[in-house]
């Protein structure tokens, strides 16, 4: 019987990768892909910025990325976050982004947050802060963050939040794996 013969078994409409890897975006093309994803989300989708969301922090930050994998090999960047240390021991995370088709994959956003805080802890972080869009409060609170202040940034409500560093293990030079929890719901 031919491989693509007619069958009563429905085929999936979209491929869902069975693995995701998270690590530093070390090469120029990886960082460019992180910027592409951020532009897609913060400029085109959310319309927070008009043409580009890059700023001076991009020149000094560590870019972290989540790759979808096919057959054990990285395929495309589907999530990103950046971290930087403006003063000794004080770290900031910003521009957390997960591509729309991958937001329902359990764990990508939290894994990027864990990698961000863990990387900073391994580098000696004494405090880790982020301005978080208000609609993401519950996610961050579930990951041991507390709200310090509320403010409007780029015309949107944000929360100044701080991670409980004791809840995060230091992560140094290790890629994380995320295996999605697949749902059979249609």
Secondary structure, DSSP 8 states (H G I E B T S, - for coil): --TT---SS---SS---S-EEEEE--SHHHHHHHHHHHIIIIIIIS-SSSS----GGGGT-EEEEEEEEETTEEEEEEEEEEEEEEETTEEEEEEEEE-GGGTTSTTHHHHHHHHHHHHHHHTT-SEEEEEEEGGGHHHHHHTTEEEEEEEEETTEEEEEEEE-GGGS----S--EEE--------
